[in-house]
């Protein structure tokens, strides 16, 4: 995420790891201090959000992953939403 240049993981839990799959739940935070987002210049506003990712591991390396996160909440905190609409 080039707009959230200071993105970092606060905490994480491994929910399960079985065969070639690992499910990870985590909390992250960062601020709009990087590139503009959809024409919105960096504001320095901060956000915290939660996410989960499923990783497929092959030969000890991540082969692919699927991620879901609370994007709406994150965008509202960063001022990237106007009311309930995308900014």
PDB file with SEQRES, HELIX, SHEET and CRYST1 records, atoms N, CA, C and O in Angstrom:
SEQRES   1 A   87  UNK UNK UNK UNK UNK UNK UNK UNK UNK UNK UNK UNK UNK          
SEQRES   2 A   87  UNK UNK UNK UNK UNK UNK UNK UNK UNK UNK UNK UNK UNK          
SEQRES   3 A   87  UNK UNK UNK UNK UNK UNK UNK UNK UNK UNK UNK UNK UNK          
SEQRES   4 A   87  UNK UNK UNK UNK UNK UNK UNK UNK UNK UNK UNK UNK UNK          
SEQRES   5 A   87  UNK UNK UNK UNK UNK UNK UNK UNK UNK UNK UNK UNK UNK          
SEQRES   6 A   87  UNK UNK UNK UNK UNK UNK UNK UNK UNK UNK UNK UNK UNK          
SEQRES   7 A   87  UNK UNK UNK UNK UNK UNK UNK UNK UNK                          
HELIX    1 AA1 UNK A   71  UNK A   78  1                                   8    
SHEET    1 AA1 4 UNK A   8  UNK A  18  0                                        
SHEET    2 AA1 4 UNK A  21  UNK A  31 -1                                        
SHEET    3 AA1 4 UNK A  46  UNK A  58 -1                                        
SHEET    4 AA1 4 UNK A  61  UNK A  69 -1                                        
SHEET    1 AA2 2 UNK A  81  UNK A  82  0                                        
SHEET    2 AA2 2 UNK A  85  UNK A  86 -1                                        
CRYST1    1.000    1.000    1.000  90.00  90.00  90.00 P 1           1          
ATOM      1  N   UNK A   1       0.836  -1.177   0.000  1.00  0.00           N  
ATOM      2  CA  UNK A   1       0.000   0.000   0.000  1.00  0.00           C  
ATOM      3  C   UNK A   1       0.880   1.239   0.000  1.00  0.00           C  
ATOM      4  O   UNK A   1       1.390   1.644   1.044  1.00  0.00           O  
ATOM      5  N   UNK A   2       1.052   1.822  -1.136  1.00  0.00           N  
ATOM      6  CA  UNK A   2       1.951   2.967  -1.253  1.00  0.00           C  
ATOM      7  C   UNK A   2       1.427   4.214  -0.527  1.00  0.00           C  
ATOM      8  O   UNK A   2       2.213   5.096  -0.182  1.00  0.00           O  
ATOM      9  N   UNK A   3       0.120   4.299  -0.291  1.00  0.00           N  
ATOM     10  CA  UNK A   3      -0.436   5.450   0.421  1.00  0.00           C  
ATOM     11  C   UNK A   3      -0.199   5.359   1.929  1.00  0.00           C  
ATOM     12  O   UNK A   3      -0.157   6.379   2.616  1.00  0.00           O  
ATOM     13  N   UNK A   4      -0.044   4.137   2.442  1.00  0.00           N  
ATOM     14  CA  UNK A   4       0.195   3.910   3.871  1.00  0.00           C  
ATOM     15  C   UNK A   4       1.651   3.456   4.028  1.00  0.00           C  
ATOM     16  O   UNK A   4       1.925   2.278   4.258  1.00  0.00           O  
ATOM     17  N   UNK A   5       2.567   4.401   3.900  1.00  0.00           N  
ATOM     18  CA  UNK A   5       3.991   4.060   3.868  1.00  0.00           C  
ATOM     19  C   UNK A   5       4.522   3.538   5.204  1.00  0.00           C  
ATOM     20  O   UNK A   5       5.540   2.847   5.233  1.00  0.00           O  
ATOM     21  N   UNK A   6       3.846   3.861   6.310  1.00  0.00           N  
ATOM     22  CA  UNK A   6       4.310   3.417   7.626  1.00  0.00           C  
ATOM     23  C   UNK A   6       3.491   2.236   8.173  1.00  0.00           C  
ATOM     24  O   UNK A   6       3.462   2.013   9.383  1.00  0.00           O  
ATOM     25  N   UNK A   7       2.841   1.498   7.304  1.00  0.00           N  
ATOM     26  CA  UNK A   7       2.032   0.342   7.688  1.00  0.00           C  
ATOM     27  C   UNK A   7       2.843  -0.636   8.532  1.00  0.00           C  
ATOM     28  O   UNK A   7       3.964  -0.996   8.173  1.00  0.00           O  
ATOM     29  N   UNK A   8       2.269  -1.060   9.650  1.00  0.00           N  
ATOM     30  CA  UNK A   8       2.909  -2.136  10.406  1.00  0.00           C  
ATOM     31  C   UNK A   8       1.865  -2.964  11.146  1.00  0.00           C  
ATOM     32  O   UNK A   8       0.774  -2.496  11.471  1.00  0.00           O  
ATOM     33  N   UNK A   9       2.243  -4.202  11.397  1.00  0.00           N  
ATOM     34  CA  UNK A   9       1.381  -5.159  12.099  1.00  0.00           C  
ATOM     35  C   UNK A   9       1.532  -4.938  13.592  1.00  0.00           C  
ATOM     36  O   UNK A   9       2.648  -4.909  14.110  1.00  0.00           O  
ATOM     37  N   UNK A  10       0.400  -4.779  14.295  1.00  0.00           N  
ATOM     38  CA  UNK A  10       0.409  -4.586  15.740  1.00  0.00           C  
ATOM     39  C   UNK A  10       0.484  -5.933  16.448  1.00  0.00           C  
ATOM     40  O   UNK A  10       1.303  -6.132  17.345  1.00  0.00           O  
ATOM     41  N   UNK A  11      -0.380  -6.854  16.034  1.00  0.00           N  
ATOM     42  CA  UNK A  11      -0.419  -8.186  16.652  1.00  0.00           C  
ATOM     43  C   UNK A  11      -0.991  -9.177  15.647  1.00  0.00           C  
ATOM     44  O   UNK A  11      -1.662  -8.794  14.689  1.00  0.00           O  
ATOM     45  N   UNK A  12      -0.715 -10.458  15.883  1.00  0.00           N  
ATOM     46  CA  UNK A  12      -1.268 -11.483  15.002  1.00  0.00           C  
ATOM     47  C   UNK A  12      -1.444 -12.791  15.759  1.00  0.00           C  
ATOM     48  O   UNK A  12      -0.781 -13.053  16.762  1.00  0.00           O  
ATOM     49  N   UNK A  13      -2.351 -13.591  15.250  1.00  0.00           N  
ATOM     50  CA  UNK A  13      -2.627 -14.926  15.784  1.00  0.00           C  
ATOM     51  C   UNK A  13      -2.666 -15.882  14.607  1.00  0.00           C  
ATOM     52  O   UNK A  13      -3.256 -15.573  13.572  1.00  0.00           O  
ATOM     53  N   UNK A  14      -2.046 -17.036  14.759  1.00  0.00           N  
ATOM     54  CA  UNK A  14      -2.205 -18.092  13.765  1.00  0.00           C  
ATOM     55  C   UNK A  14      -3.425 -18.887  14.203  1.00  0.00           C  
ATOM     56  O   UNK A  14      -3.417 -19.532  15.252  1.00  0.00           O  
ATOM     57  N   UNK A  15      -4.457 -18.835  13.402  1.00  0.00           N  
ATOM     58  CA  UNK A  15      -5.706 -19.508  13.737  1.00  0.00           C  
ATOM     59  C   UNK A  15      -5.579 -21.007  13.495  1.00  0.00           C  
ATOM     60  O   UNK A  15      -5.969 -21.817  14.336  1.00  0.00           O  
ATOM     61  N   UNK A  16      -5.030 -21.368  12.339  1.00  0.00           N  
ATOM     62  CA  UNK A  16      -4.742 -22.774  12.092  1.00  0.00           C  
ATOM     63  C   UNK A  16      -3.665 -22.898  11.027  1.00  0.00           C  
ATOM     64  O   UNK A  16      -3.472 -22.009  10.197  1.00  0.00           O  
ATOM     65  N   UNK A  17      -2.985 -24.003  11.075  1.00  0.00           N  
ATOM     66  CA  UNK A  17      -2.010 -24.367  10.039  1.00  0.00           C  
ATOM     67  C   UNK A  17      -2.211 -25.853   9.791  1.00  0.00           C  
ATOM     68  O   UNK A  17      -2.025 -26.668  10.694  1.00  0.00           O  
ATOM     69  N   UNK A  18      -2.591 -26.206   8.568  1.00  0.00           N  
ATOM     70  CA  UNK A  18      -2.849 -27.600   8.233  1.00  0.00           C  
ATOM     71  C   UNK A  18      -2.422 -27.843   6.795  1.00  0.00           C  
ATOM     72  O   UNK A  18      -2.758 -27.081   5.888  1.00  0.00           O  
ATOM     73  N   UNK A  19      -1.684 -28.910   6.613  1.00  0.00           N  
ATOM     74  CA  UNK A  19      -1.171 -29.257   5.294  1.00  0.00           C  
ATOM     75  C   UNK A  19      -0.437 -28.047   4.706  1.00  0.00           C  
ATOM     76  O   UNK A  19       0.544 -27.578   5.283  1.00  0.00           O  
ATOM     77  N   UNK A  20      -0.901 -27.548   3.577  1.00  0.00           N  
ATOM     78  CA  UNK A  20      -0.229 -26.431   2.913  1.00  0.00           C  
ATOM     79  C   UNK A  20      -0.887 -25.088   3.187  1.00  0.00           C  
ATOM     80  O   UNK A  20      -0.573 -24.111   2.507  1.00  0.00           O  
ATOM     81  N   UNK A  21      -1.785 -25.005   4.156  1.00  0.00           N  
ATOM     82  CA  UNK A  21      -2.520 -23.768   4.384  1.00  0.00           C  
ATOM     83  C   UNK A  21      -2.309 -23.226   5.797  1.00  0.00           C  
ATOM     84  O   UNK A  21      -2.248 -23.982   6.767  1.00  0.00           O  
ATOM     85  N   UNK A  22      -2.199 -21.905   5.888  1.00  0.00           N  
ATOM     86  CA  UNK A  22      -2.067 -21.214   7.172  1.00  0.00           C  
ATOM     87  C   UNK A  22      -3.050 -20.048   7.166  1.00  0.00           C  
ATOM     88  O   UNK A  22      -3.084 -19.259   6.221  1.00  0.00           O  
ATOM     89  N   UNK A  23      -3.849 -19.945   8.225  1.00  0.00           N  
ATOM     90  CA  UNK A  23      -4.766 -18.819   8.383  1.00  0.00           C  
ATOM     91  C   UNK A  23      -4.214 -17.923   9.477  1.00  0.00           C  
ATOM     92  O   UNK A  23      -3.952 -18.373  10.592  1.00  0.00           O  
ATOM     93  N   UNK A  24      -4.042 -16.658   9.150  1.00  0.00           N  
ATOM     94  CA  UNK A  24      -3.474 -15.684  10.059  1.00  0.00           C  
ATOM     95  C   UNK A  24      -4.464 -14.550  10.251  1.00  0.00           C  
ATOM     96  O   UNK A  24      -4.998 -14.018   9.279  1.00  0.00           O  
ATOM     97  N   UNK A  25      -4.712 -14.177  11.503  1.00  0.00           N  
ATOM     98  CA  UNK A  25      -5.552 -13.015  11.813  1.00  0.00           C  
ATOM     99  C   UNK A  25      -4.634 -11.967  12.421  1.00  0.00           C  
ATOM    100  O   UNK A  25      -3.783 -12.291  13.250  1.00  0.00           O  
ATOM    101  N   UNK A  26      -4.801 -10.709  12.015  1.00  0.00           N  
ATOM    102  CA  UNK A  26      -3.897  -9.692  12.546  1.00  0.00           C  
ATOM    103  C   UNK A  26      -4.562  -8.325  12.651  1.00  0.00           C  
ATOM    104  O   UNK A  26      -5.613  -8.075  12.060  1.00  0.00           O  
ATOM    105  N   UNK A  27      -3.924  -7.451  13.419  1.00  0.00           N  
ATOM    106  CA  UNK A  27      -4.310  -6.055  13.538  1.00  0.00           C  
ATOM    107  C   UNK A  27      -3.172  -5.227  12.970  1.00  0.00           C  
ATOM    108  O   UNK A  27      -2.000  -5.543  13.175  1.00  0.00           O  
ATOM    109  N   UNK A  28      -3.520  -4.165  12.256  1.00  0.00           N  
ATOM    110  CA  UNK A  28      -2.512  -3.316  11.636  1.00  0.00           C  
ATOM    111  C   UNK A  28      -2.866  -1.853  11.871  1.00  0.00           C  
ATOM    112  O   UNK A  28      -3.993  -1.516  12.236  1.00  0.00           O  
ATOM    113  N   UNK A  29      -1.871  -0.992  11.653  1.00  0.00           N  
ATOM    114  CA  UNK A  29      -2.103   0.441  11.746  1.00  0.00           C  
ATOM    115  C   UNK A  29      -1.149   1.161  10.811  1.00  0.00           C  
ATOM    116  O   UNK A  29      -0.127   0.620  10.392  1.00  0.00           O  
ATOM    117  N   UNK A  30      -1.505   2.377  10.502  1.00  0.00           N  
ATOM    118  CA  UNK A  30      -0.659   3.198   9.658  1.00  0.00           C  
ATOM    119  C   UNK A  30      -1.328   4.533   9.411  1.00  0.00           C  
ATOM    120  O   UNK A  30      -2.449   4.775   9.858  1.00  0.00           O  
ATOM    121  N   UNK A  31      -0.624   5.401   8.691  1.00  0.00           N  
ATOM    122  CA  UNK A  31      -1.167   6.719   8.398  1.00  0.00           C  
ATOM    123  C   UNK A  31      -0.996   7.033   6.907  1.00  0.00           C  
ATOM    124  O   UNK A  31      -0.163   6.451   6.212  1.00  0.00           O  
ATOM    125  N   UNK A  32      -1.809   7.961   6.458  1.00  0.00           N  
ATOM    126  CA  UNK A  32      -1.730   8.366   5.048  1.00  0.00           C  
ATOM    127  C   UNK A  32      -0.558   9.332   4.915  1.00  0.00           C  
ATOM    128  O   UNK A  32      -0.732  10.550   4.914  1.00  0.00           O  
ATOM    129  N   UNK A  33       0.642   8.759   4.802  1.00  0.00           N  
ATOM    130  CA  UNK A  33       1.865   9.558   4.733  1.00  0.00           C  
ATOM    131  C   UNK A  33       2.660   9.259   3.464  1.00  0.00           C  
ATOM    132  O   UNK A  33       3.755   9.787   3.273  1.00  0.00           O  
ATOM    133  N   UNK A  34       2.109   8.418   2.605  1.00  0.00           N  
ATOM    134  CA  UNK A  34       2.813   8.026   1.381  1.00  0.00           C  
ATOM    135  C   UNK A  34       2.233   8.709   0.161  1.00  0.00           C  
ATOM    136  O   UNK A  34       2.056   9.927   0.147  1.00  0.00           O  
ATOM    137  N   UNK A  35       1.938   7.931  -0.857  1.00  0.00           N  
ATOM    138  CA  UNK A  35       1.415   8.434  -2.125  1.00  0.00           C  
ATOM    139  C   UNK A  35      -0.036   8.902  -1.974  1.00  0.00           C  
ATOM    140  O   UNK A  35      -0.736   8.466  -1.060  1.00  0.00           O  
ATOM    141  N   UNK A  36      -0.489   9.794  -2.874  1.00  0.00           N  
ATOM    142  CA  UNK A  36      -1.906  10.171  -2.872  1.00  0.00           C  
ATOM    143  C   UNK A  36      -2.776   8.930  -3.114  1.00  0.00           C  
ATOM    144  O   UNK A  36      -2.350   7.975  -3.764  1.00  0.00           O  
ATOM    145  N   UNK A  37      -3.993   8.963  -2.583  1.00  0.00           N  
ATOM    146  CA  UNK A  37      -4.950   7.876  -2.780  1.00  0.00           C  
ATOM    147  C   UNK A  37      -6.154   8.435  -3.529  1.00  0.00           C  
ATOM    148  O   UNK A  37      -6.860   9.305  -3.019  1.00  0.00           O  
ATOM    149  N   UNK A  38      -6.388   7.932  -4.745  1.00  0.00           N  
ATOM    150  CA  UNK A  38      -7.513   8.400  -5.574  1.00  0.00           C  
ATOM    151  C   UNK A  38      -7.587   9.927  -5.622  1.00  0.00           C  
ATOM    152  O   UNK A  38      -8.670  10.503  -5.526  1.00  0.00           O  
ATOM    153  N   UNK A  39      -6.440  10.573  -5.770  1.00  0.00           N  
ATOM    154  CA  UNK A  39      -6.406  12.030  -5.862  1.00  0.00           C  
ATOM    155  C   UNK A  39      -6.380  12.753  -4.534  1.00  0.00           C  
ATOM    156  O   UNK A  39      -6.287  13.981  -4.507  1.00  0.00           O  
ATOM    157  N   UNK A  40      -6.460  12.021  -3.418  1.00  0.00           N  
ATOM    158  CA  UNK A  40      -6.420  12.642  -2.085  1.00  0.00           C  
ATOM    159  C   UNK A  40      -4.961  12.682  -1.631  1.00  0.00           C  
ATOM    160  O   UNK A  40      -4.314  11.644  -1.491  1.00  0.00           O  
ATOM    161  N   UNK A  41      -4.460  13.886  -1.406  1.00  0.00           N  
ATOM    162  CA  UNK A  41      -3.071  14.058  -0.978  1.00  0.00           C  
ATOM    163  C   UNK A  41      -2.885  13.517   0.439  1.00  0.00           C  
ATOM    164  O   UNK A  41      -3.841  13.481   1.212  1.00  0.00           O  
ATOM    165  N   UNK A  42      -1.661  13.095   0.790  1.00  0.00           N  
ATOM    166  CA  UNK A  42      -1.392  12.577   2.132  1.00  0.00           C  
ATOM    167  C   UNK A  42      -1.822  13.575   3.213  1.00  0.00           C  
ATOM    168  O   UNK A  42      -1.501  14.761   3.147  1.00  0.00           O  
ATOM    169  N   UNK A  43      -2.549  13.067   4.201  1.00  0.00           N  
ATOM    170  CA  UNK A  43      -3.093  13.916   5.258  1.00  0.00           C  
ATOM    171  C   UNK A  43      -2.435  13.670   6.610  1.00  0.00           C  
ATOM    172  O   UNK A  43      -2.559  14.491   7.518  1.00  0.00           O  
ATOM    173  N   UNK A  44      -1.740  12.548   6.750  1.00  0.00           N  
ATOM    174  CA  UNK A  44      -1.169  12.190   8.051  1.00  0.00           C  
ATOM    175  C   UNK A  44      -2.181  11.530   8.975  1.00  0.00           C  
ATOM    176  O   UNK A  44      -1.828  11.126  10.083  1.00  0.00           O  
ATOM    177  N   UNK A  45      -3.451  11.410   8.535  1.00  0.00           N  
ATOM    178  CA  UNK A  45      -4.469  10.760   9.377  1.00  0.00           C  
ATOM    179  C   UNK A  45      -4.075   9.312   9.619  1.00  0.00           C  
ATOM    180  O   UNK A  45      -3.525   8.643   8.745  1.00  0.00           O  
ATOM    181  N   UNK A  46      -4.374   8.840  10.844  1.00  0.00           N  
ATOM    182  CA  UNK A  46      -4.011   7.482  11.245  1.00  0.00           C  
ATOM    183  C   UNK A  46      -5.221   6.568  11.267  1.00  0.00           C  
ATOM    184  O   UNK A  46      -6.355   7.021  11.428  1.00  0.00           O  
ATOM    185  N   UNK A  47      -4.970   5.277  11.105  1.00  0.00           N  
ATOM    186  CA  UNK A  47      -6.044   4.286  11.144  1.00  0.00           C  
ATOM    187  C   UNK A  47      -5.522   2.987  11.746  1.00  0.00           C  
ATOM    188  O   UNK A  47      -4.334   2.673  11.664  1.00  0.00           O  
ATOM    189  N   UNK A  48      -6.444   2.239  12.356  1.00  0.00           N  
ATOM    190  CA  UNK A  48      -6.182   0.878  12.836  1.00  0.00           C  
ATOM    191  C   UNK A  48      -7.279  -0.003  12.276  1.00  0.00           C  
ATOM    192  O   UNK A  48      -8.433   0.416  12.196  1.00  0.00           O  
ATOM    193  N   UNK A  49      -6.924  -1.240  11.880  1.00  0.00           N  
ATOM    194  CA  UNK A  49      -7.907  -2.149  11.314  1.00  0.00           C  
ATOM    195  C   UNK A  49      -7.484  -3.585  11.573  1.00  0.00           C  
ATOM    196  O   UNK A  49      -6.358  -3.862  11.987  1.00  0.00           O  
ATOM    197  N   UNK A  50      -8.416  -4.485  11.317  1.00  0.00           N  
ATOM    198  CA  UNK A  50      -8.147  -5.915  11.462  1.00  0.00           C  
ATOM    199  C   UNK A  50      -8.219  -6.573  10.087  1.00  0.00           C  
ATOM    200  O   UNK A  50      -8.845  -6.060   9.160  1.00  0.00           O  
ATOM    201  N   UNK A  51      -7.563  -7.714   9.989  1.00  0.00           N  
ATOM    202  CA  UNK A  51      -7.522  -8.426   8.718  1.00  0.00           C  
ATOM    203  C   UNK A  51      -7.277  -9.905   8.968  1.00  0.00           C  
ATOM    204  O   UNK A  51      -6.923 -10.318  10.072  1.00  0.00           O  
ATOM    205  N   UNK A  52      -7.474 -10.691   7.919  1.00  0.00           N  
ATOM    206  CA  UNK A  52      -7.162 -12.126   7.954  1.00  0.00           C  
ATOM    207  C   UNK A  52      -6.609 -12.512   6.590  1.00  0.00           C  
ATOM    208  O   UNK A  52      -6.990 -11.948   5.564  1.00  0.00           O  
ATOM    209  N   UNK A  53      -5.715 -13.471   6.599  1.00  0.00           N  
ATOM    210  CA  UNK A  53      -5.118 -13.931   5.344  1.00  0.00           C  
ATOM    211  C   UNK A  53      -4.960 -15.446   5.384  1.00  0.00           C  
ATOM    212  O   UNK A  53      -4.626 -16.023   6.419  1.00  0.00           O  
ATOM    213  N   UNK A  54      -5.204 -16.075   4.252  1.00  0.00           N  
ATOM    214  CA  UNK A  54      -4.968 -17.509   4.097  1.00  0.00           C  
ATOM    215  C   UNK A  54      -3.805 -17.656   3.125  1.00  0.00           C  
ATOM    216  O   UNK A  54      -3.855 -17.180   1.991  1.00  0.00           O  
ATOM    217  N   UNK A  55      -2.760 -18.324   3.595  1.00  0.00           N  
ATOM    218  CA  UNK A  55      -1.563 -18.537   2.785  1.00  0.00           C  
ATOM    219  C   UNK A  55      -1.495 -19.983   2.332  1.00  0.00           C  
ATOM    220  O   UNK A  55      -1.787 -20.895   3.105  1.00  0.00           O  
ATOM    221  N   UNK A  56      -1.111 -20.195   1.085  1.00  0.00           N  
ATOM    222  CA  UNK A  56      -0.825 -21.528   0.582  1.00  0.00           C  
ATOM    223  C   UNK A  56       0.690 -21.640   0.496  1.00  0.00           C  
ATOM    224  O   UNK A  56       1.344 -20.849  -0.182  1.00  0.00           O  
ATOM    225  N   UNK A  57       1.237 -22.626   1.188  1.00  0.00           N  
ATOM    226  CA  UNK A  57       2.687 -22.804   1.268  1.00  0.00           C  
ATOM    227  C   UNK A  57       3.097 -24.040   0.481  1.00  0.00           C  
ATOM    228  O   UNK A  57       2.508 -25.110   0.639  1.00  0.00           O  
ATOM    229  N   UNK A  58       4.102 -23.888  -0.362  1.00  0.00           N  
ATOM    230  CA  UNK A  58       4.664 -25.004  -1.131  1.00  0.00           C  
ATOM    231  C   UNK A  58       6.179 -24.957  -0.991  1.00  0.00           C  
ATOM    232  O   UNK A  58       6.792 -23.910  -1.202  1.00  0.00           O  
ATOM    233  N   UNK A  59       6.780 -26.080  -0.639  1.00  0.00           N  
ATOM    234  CA  UNK A  59       8.231 -26.176  -0.472  1.00  0.00           C  
ATOM    235  C   UNK A  59       8.770 -25.122   0.492  1.00  0.00           C  
ATOM    236  O   UNK A  59       9.852 -24.574   0.283  1.00  0.00           O  
ATOM    237  N   UNK A  60       8.007 -24.844   1.547  1.00  0.00           N  
ATOM    238  CA  UNK A  60       8.445 -23.900   2.566  1.00  0.00           C  
ATOM    239  C   UNK A  60       8.327 -22.439   2.193  1.00  0.00           C  
ATOM    240  O   UNK A  60       8.795 -21.578   2.939  1.00  0.00           O  
ATOM    241  N   UNK A  61       7.716 -22.133   1.058  1.00  0.00           N  
ATOM    242  CA  UNK A  61       7.566 -20.751   0.610  1.00  0.00           C  
ATOM    243  C   UNK A  61       6.104 -20.449   0.333  1.00  0.00           C  
ATOM    244  O   UNK A  61       5.335 -21.335  -0.038  1.00  0.00           O  
ATOM    245  N   UNK A  62       5.726 -19.183   0.518  1.00  0.00           N  
ATOM    246  CA  UNK A  62       4.354 -18.767   0.226  1.00  0.00           C  
ATOM    247  C   UNK A  62       4.151 -18.802  -1.279  1.00  0.00           C  
ATOM    248  O   UNK A  62       4.834 -18.109  -2.034  1.00  0.00           O  
ATOM    249  N   UNK A  63       3.207 -19.615  -1.693  1.00  0.00           N  
ATOM    250  CA  UNK A  63       2.888 -19.755  -3.120  1.00  0.00           C  
ATOM    251  C   UNK A  63       1.807 -18.746  -3.532  1.00  0.00           C  
ATOM    252  O   UNK A  63       1.895 -18.132  -4.595  1.00  0.00           O  
ATOM    253  N   UNK A  64       0.797 -18.586  -2.688  1.00  0.00           N  
ATOM    254  CA  UNK A  64      -0.279 -17.635  -2.957  1.00  0.00           C  
ATOM    255  C   UNK A  64      -0.959 -17.278  -1.642  1.00  0.00           C  
ATOM    256  O   UNK A  64      -0.769 -17.948  -0.628  1.00  0.00           O  
ATOM    257  N   UNK A  65      -1.755 -16.210  -1.675  1.00  0.00           N  
ATOM    258  CA  UNK A  65      -2.511 -15.847  -0.487  1.00  0.00           C  
ATOM    259  C   UNK A  65      -3.761 -15.076  -0.882  1.00  0.00           C  
ATOM    260  O   UNK A  65      -3.833 -14.469  -1.950  1.00  0.00           O  
ATOM    261  N   UNK A  66      -4.743 -15.120   0.014  1.00  0.00           N  
ATOM    262  CA  UNK A  66      -5.972 -14.367  -0.118  1.00  0.00           C  
ATOM    263  C   UNK A  66      -6.125 -13.561   1.156  1.00  0.00           C  
ATOM    264  O   UNK A  66      -5.965 -14.098   2.252  1.00  0.00           O  
ATOM    265  N   UNK A  67      -6.434 -12.278   1.028  1.00  0.00           N  
ATOM    266  CA  UNK A  67      -6.522 -11.406   2.194  1.00  0.00           C  
ATOM    267  C   UNK A  67      -7.880 -10.712   2.216  1.00  0.00           C  
ATOM    268  O   UNK A  67      -8.406 -10.315   1.177  1.00  0.00           O  
ATOM    269  N   UNK A  68      -8.432 -10.574   3.404  1.00  0.00           N  
ATOM    270  CA  UNK A  68      -9.651  -9.808   3.635  1.00  0.00           C  
ATOM    271  C   UNK A  68      -9.373  -8.866   4.792  1.00  0.00           C  
ATOM    272  O   UNK A  68      -8.805  -9.274   5.805  1.00  0.00           O  
ATOM    273  N   UNK A  69      -9.771  -7.595   4.648  1.00  0.00           N  
ATOM    274  CA  UNK A  69      -9.582  -6.679   5.759  1.00  0.00           C  
ATOM    275  C   UNK A  69     -10.732  -5.700   5.838  1.00  0.00           C  
ATOM    276  O   UNK A  69     -11.518  -5.558   4.901  1.00  0.00           O  
ATOM    277  N   UNK A  70     -10.817  -5.024   6.977  1.00  0.00           N  
ATOM    278  CA  UNK A  70     -11.890  -4.077   7.245  1.00  0.00           C  
ATOM    279  C   UNK A  70     -11.591  -2.764   6.517  1.00  0.00           C  
ATOM    280  O   UNK A  70     -11.310  -1.738   7.137  1.00  0.00           O  
ATOM    281  N   UNK A  71     -11.660  -2.825   5.202  1.00  0.00           N  
ATOM    282  CA  UNK A  71     -11.296  -1.699   4.343  1.00  0.00           C  
ATOM    283  C   UNK A  71     -12.189  -0.478   4.591  1.00  0.00           C  
ATOM    284  O   UNK A  71     -11.690   0.647   4.638  1.00  0.00           O  
ATOM    285  N   UNK A  72     -13.475  -0.680   4.746  1.00  0.00           N  
ATOM    286  CA  UNK A  72     -14.404   0.427   4.944  1.00  0.00           C  
ATOM    287  C   UNK A  72     -14.033   1.214   6.202  1.00  0.00           C  
ATOM    288  O   UNK A  72     -13.972   2.443   6.171  1.00  0.00           O  
ATOM    289  N   UNK A  73     -13.787   0.512   7.296  1.00  0.00           N  
ATOM    290  CA  UNK A  73     -13.404   1.166   8.552  1.00  0.00           C  
ATOM    291  C   UNK A  73     -12.079   1.911   8.388  1.00  0.00           C  
ATOM    292  O   UNK A  73     -11.939   3.042   8.853  1.00  0.00           O  
ATOM    293  N   UNK A  74     -11.121   1.285   7.736  1.00  0.00           N  
ATOM    294  CA  UNK A  74      -9.824   1.905   7.501  1.00  0.00           C  
ATOM    295  C   UNK A  74      -9.996   3.181   6.675  1.00  0.00           C  
ATOM    296  O   UNK A  74      -9.459   4.229   7.034  1.00  0.00           O  
ATOM    297  N   UNK A  75     -10.738   3.097   5.578  1.00  0.00           N  
ATOM    298  CA  UNK A  75     -10.927   4.248   4.694  1.00  0.00           C  
ATOM    299  C   UNK A  75     -11.637   5.395   5.417  1.00  0.00           C  
ATOM    300  O   UNK A  75     -11.290   6.559   5.213  1.00  0.00           O  
ATOM    301  N   UNK A  76     -12.632   5.080   6.263  1.00  0.00           N  
ATOM    302  CA  UNK A  76     -13.326   6.131   7.021  1.00  0.00           C  
ATOM    303  C   UNK A  76     -12.353   6.855   7.946  1.00  0.00           C  
ATOM    304  O   UNK A  76     -12.376   8.083   8.028  1.00  0.00           O  
ATOM    305  N   UNK A  77     -11.503   6.108   8.639  1.00  0.00           N  
ATOM    306  CA  UNK A  77     -10.535   6.720   9.555  1.00  0.00           C  
ATOM    307  C   UNK A  77      -9.531   7.609   8.816  1.00  0.00           C  
ATOM    308  O   UNK A  77      -9.091   8.629   9.346  1.00  0.00           O  
ATOM    309  N   UNK A  78      -9.176   7.223   7.604  1.00  0.00           N  
ATOM    310  CA  UNK A  78      -8.190   7.979   6.830  1.00  0.00           C  
ATOM    311  C   UNK A  78      -8.801   9.144   6.052  1.00  0.00           C  
ATOM    312  O   UNK A  78      -8.083   9.917   5.418  1.00  0.00           O  
ATOM    313  N   UNK A  79     -10.142   9.266   6.105  1.00  0.00           N  
ATOM    314  CA  UNK A  79     -10.806  10.359   5.398  1.00  0.00           C  
ATOM    315  C   UNK A  79     -10.965  10.092   3.912  1.00  0.00           C  
ATOM    316  O   UNK A  79     -11.117  11.021   3.118  1.00  0.00           O  
ATOM    317  N   UNK A  80     -10.929   8.831   3.541  1.00  0.00           N  
ATOM    318  CA  UNK A  80     -11.058   8.459   2.128  1.00  0.00           C  
ATOM    319  C   UNK A  80     -12.508   8.177   1.751  1.00  0.00           C  
ATOM    320  O   UNK A  80     -12.786   7.753   0.630  1.00  0.00           O  
ATOM    321  N   UNK A  81     -13.437   8.411   2.684  1.00  0.00           N  
ATOM    322  CA  UNK A  81     -14.870   8.220   2.425  1.00  0.00           C  
ATOM    323  C   UNK A  81     -15.553   9.557   2.694  1.00  0.00           C  
ATOM    324  O   UNK A  81     -15.165  10.296   3.599  1.00  0.00           O  
ATOM    325  N   UNK A  82     -16.561   9.851   1.905  1.00  0.00           N  
ATOM    326  CA  UNK A  82     -17.403  11.013   2.160  1.00  0.00           C  
ATOM    327  C   UNK A  82     -18.734  10.462   2.599  1.00  0.00           C  
ATOM    328  O   UNK A  82     -19.470   9.891   1.794  1.00  0.00           O  
ATOM    329  N   UNK A  83     -19.056  10.625   3.875  1.00  0.00           N  
ATOM    330  CA  UNK A  83     -20.219   9.978   4.466  1.00  0.00           C  
ATOM    331  C   UNK A  83     -20.082   8.472   4.243  1.00  0.00           C  
ATOM    332  O   UNK A  83     -19.152   7.861   4.768  1.00  0.00           O  
ATOM    333  N   UNK A  84     -20.979   7.868   3.482  1.00  0.00           N  
ATOM    334  CA  UNK A  84     -20.885   6.437   3.190  1.00  0.00           C  
ATOM    335  C   UNK A  84     -20.509   6.189   1.732  1.00  0.00           C  
ATOM    336  O   UNK A  84     -20.747   5.103   1.203  1.00  0.00           O  
ATOM    337  N   UNK A  85     -19.928   7.184   1.089  1.00  0.00           N  
ATOM    338  CA  UNK A  85     -19.543   7.028  -0.304  1.00  0.00           C  
ATOM    339  C   UNK A  85     -18.027   7.097  -0.432  1.00  0.00           C  
ATOM    340  O   UNK A  85     -17.348   7.724   0.382  1.00  0.00           O  
ATOM    341  N   UNK A  86     -17.515   6.451  -1.454  1.00  0.00           N  
ATOM    342  CA  UNK A  86     -16.086   6.528  -1.729  1.00  0.00           C  
ATOM    343  C   UNK A  86     -15.725   7.962  -2.085  1.00  0.00           C  
ATOM    344  O   UNK A  86     -16.443   8.629  -2.830  1.00  0.00           O  
ATOM    345  N   UNK A  87     -14.627   8.417  -1.555  1.00  0.00           N  
ATOM    346  CA  UNK A  87     -14.158   9.777  -1.876  1.00  0.00           C  
ATOM    347  C   UNK A  87     -13.405   9.777  -3.187  1.00  0.00           C  
ATOM    348  O   UNK A  87     -12.932  10.825  -3.628  1.00  0.00           O  
TER     349      UNK A  87                                                      
END                                                                             
